[in-house]
Amino acid sequence: MPSQPAAPFYEVLKENERVTPALSGERYVGYFCTYTPIEIIHAAGFTPFRVAGGLDSVSLADTLTPNFICPYMRVATEKALRGEYGFLSGLVQGYTCDVACGLINIWKDNIGGDPCHLVPLPYNDNEASRDFLRSALKELIEKLDRAGGCFSEERLEHSLSLYDEIRRVILDLYDRRYEGSLPFSAGDFLTVIQAGYVTPPERYLGLLKTLRDEADHEREDGQPPSIPVLVSGSLVEEPRILEIIEESGGRICADDLCTGFRQWSPATGSGARPLDRVIDRHMRRFPCPSRSRARDRAPLIIDLVRRSAARGVIFLFQKFCTPHLADYPILNEELKKERIPATVFEMEETGIMEGQLRTRMETFFETLGERDG
Amino acid sequence: MDKTKKSTKRLRTAKDLNRLVIDYYLECHEAKRRGTPVGWMPPMNGAIELFYAMDLQPVFPENWSPVCAAFGLTPGNFDVTDGLGYSRDLCGYLRNITGYVHGFMNDESIPLGGLPEPDILLSPGGGCVPVMKIFHILERRFPKAKVFSADLPQVAVEDIRKHHLDYAVWEMNRLIDFLTEVTGHRMDHDRLAEVVKLSDQACALWDEIMSYRRFIPTPLSAAEIGIMFVMVTRQGTQIAVDFLTAVRDEVKERAEAGIGVIDDERIRLFWDNIPLWYNMGLFNYFEKMGGVAVAETYSAAWSLRLDTEHPLEALAMKSLMSYPLVSCVSIRKRKEMVLKACREYSIDGAVLHRNKSCVPITLGQMDIKRALEEELGVPSVIIDADHMDDQNFSVAQFETRVDAFMEMLYEKKGLKL
């Protein structure tokens, strides 16, 4: 059962399932991950729409993809082939992982859309790489405009103000989560975030502000006895997974997820012109393993653990997710040095594997409980 | 057939290749001994030419993996990597090199003396994620090595624009400055121009060698594709040009004399994706039914000409194009190349290796399969395997699928078994 403050967000997602988004009058451009410059898509007159995967079986996507890529991309492709994303005008994706890159090209030839564009993103931060990113974003703007967009600097200024405000409100909710005073569960919080993927930002910001106000009134003084943990990993789409963790004795007090903290921090970038601010924020964002070194991520995760008083870390990976799987041993080693216990769970496309997850989590929390007396 | 097997080679120059491989690793160790800085780098980019032009020693950990597979070192390396907590779902190159550097690296029994420790790591941003992660792991393993964090636009070949090239050239210049600073070796631009000319000659020879594979019967099969070792490790040197000239002469002679890989060539095959390095003998398996693997995707990575008038731009362009041409970065271009090869090489059927260790090359394969069928009427078969891990490969399944596929091709061509 969703908590009262989160209920409107569940409603938004249900509404999105019931009513074809195309009928809303919006022109949608899809994207897979949050390294996509959605402010630019919005400033060009399109509504960014994060493509979902979810729990589903795959048959049509077998004709285009091998079974050893992440479940997210497989199920998303399955849904696209079933016509569920027929309302998307196009698809834009920042180059993050190899699978995202390959899928953009596969969608281009099998599902279609205009634009269908992959934005190359620099790995380094210096003057030349920022200039390069500026050129890459201008190329995207050209493509959006050719597809009927209406980009202008003034429009980008407006879009940035909306998205910056959204990020500020959500980071404010994260602060409350660290304190343990957020009056809804991690599953609800994920739903709040996911509603933003399918909703025009003007409407979403209004919902978020109401949520923040209600959260103020419903501050919970006492939390049920549970062990605070940080969840780190790739994309988690099923609120149920987070609910199982919390039902098993944990309380998710912080996260480093693709569907969580990584997309919000920092709320804004600096610079005189709006494009400068998009670039600056991109360069300083909380990093994904596909774009960074485990060595550099470890202290950031440890800092989140300290800030939120988490007592352990749960790694939740999409199966076959190379960036996360490759970083895990180094991250684990760094956490051990700091005496922060961790466990890992891989998610598959066909089901949550509730029994396995629950057993693993209960054992982990028992260990944490014993360790801390 | 065994699960691990070497291929049967027919070229005289194949023997020269063995010598060339040994010499390369001896040179790497000799360089280390005499104090020439050793830099580990990923393959398929323009940094190799910069290294040779600056008298630095390039070493390719990714290329070491096929050598490990050929010598049977891979399972031991995998065990070490498993013990470190790395998933078995990760790329076999990553698992092999990680195990090697954390395990038997300094063991005296390692063939060819193994790899000399790096003084420099050219750590890529660009290329595929597993290669990027390999270098992150190496940075941690070799903390004294000087690290150059490279950056390269990841863009489809057909979409390359001026800003991509400008940034790639800027990165080339940054790399030269870095190498000068950490090694004291300076770039002689006349020398660089010579190296780029040699590199381009090697590419021209490569293309010429490949062109003789159009002959029926073909003088060169994928069983000999180990010759790409020179394109990986020696591009920009006279050694590569001399070796490839010898190969070209032999292949030309055989082609013009009508000497094929086998006496009775009946079916011409295309191979997509990386070979199974631990079992190159698979390429000979087709031969019992008159099949020869005439062309493959992977060799296209070296089929690039360089603009010798503009050496730095040429190397930047090579870096931008080489990997995308064979991966999912440029599926359309890759598909176009495969179709062109199948037309020009009179291909009867394609074998698509669905490679658990290489997602970037495997993605797009199904589009290629469909295009082959619809546009050329060329049938194909999918082989599930892995270029490094024989645990992900079933010989029996391979044989069953290939036998049935070959029978179908025989029927299609009106041949009798």
Interface residues (C-beta under 8 A of the other chain):
Chain A: T63 L64 T65 P66 F68 I69 Y95 C97 D98 V99 C101 G102 L103 N105 I106 K108 D109 N110 L118 P120 L121 P122 Y123 N124 A128 S129 D131 F132 S135 A136 E139 S290 R293 A294 R295 K319 F320 T322 P323 L325 A326 D327 Y328 P329 I330 N332
Chain B: L84 G85 Y86 S87 D89 L90 C91 L94 G125 G126 C128 V129 P130 K133 H136 I137 E139 R140 S149 D151 P153 Q154 V155 A156 R161 H163 H164 D166 Y167 W170 E171 R174 S327 C328 V329 S330 I331 R332 R354 K356 V359 P360 T362 L363 G364 Q365 M366 D367
